[in-house]
Amino acid sequence: MNPQKKFHLVFSIVMAAMMVFLMTFVITLVNLGWVDHFVLAWAKSFLVAYLVAVPVIFFIAPVARRITGQLLGVK
């Protein structure tokens, strides 16, 4: 695997973990409050969202970069 593709894969994994960690925590807290089973409910949400987020970020990030470049007039 070339370094650029390896970087993009690792970036997708790390970005998904950071984004999903924060978003599932906040949304689970908003929906349930701080209940006894909060950690279990949050962990389940995290796992499902993470499995979706990694491939989504992997395929969508280049599109987002391209659109951002077009909006800002940068290549």
N, C-alpha and C positions, 0 to 999 in steps of 0.2 A: 504494500500500500504506500503510495507516495505521501510525503509529509503534509501536503495541503489537504488531502482527503482524510488523513489521520487526524489532523488538527480539527477539521470540520466535524468528524465523528465524536471526538473527545469533547469539543465545544458543545455539541448537541446533548451529550450525556450530562455534562456539568450544568449547562443552562437549564435543562429540564429539571434536574434535581433541585436547583435553587428556586426556580419559579414555582414548581409544583409544591415544594415544601411550604413556602410562604402562603400561596393561594389556598391550598387545601386546609391549612391550619386556620386561616382567617375565616373562610367560608364555613368550615365545620363549627367553629366557635360561634359565628353569627347564627347559624341554623339551630344548634343544639344548646348553646351556652356551655358553661363549665360543669358538665355532668360527670357522674362516676365512670361512665363508659366512653368518655371523650377521646382518650388516647387510642382505644381500639377503633372507634369510628373514624378518627382522623387517619390512622394507619391504613385502614381499608381504602379510604378515599385517596390517600397518597399513592398507594400501590397501583390502583386502577388508572389514576391520572398520569402517573409516571410512565406506565406502559404505553399510553396514548401519546404523551408529550414528546418522547424521544424521537419517534419517527416523524411526527408532525414538524418538530423543530428542524430535523435533519433535512426535510424536503422543502419547508417553507422559508427557512432562513435565507437561502440564496435569492428567492423571489423578493423577500422583504428588503434585502440589500440592493437589489436591482431597482426596485420601486423608489427606495430612498435616494439612490444615486440619480435617478431621473428627476425626482422632485427637487433635489438640490443642485442639479446640473453638474454632478460629479460622476466620473466613470470609475 
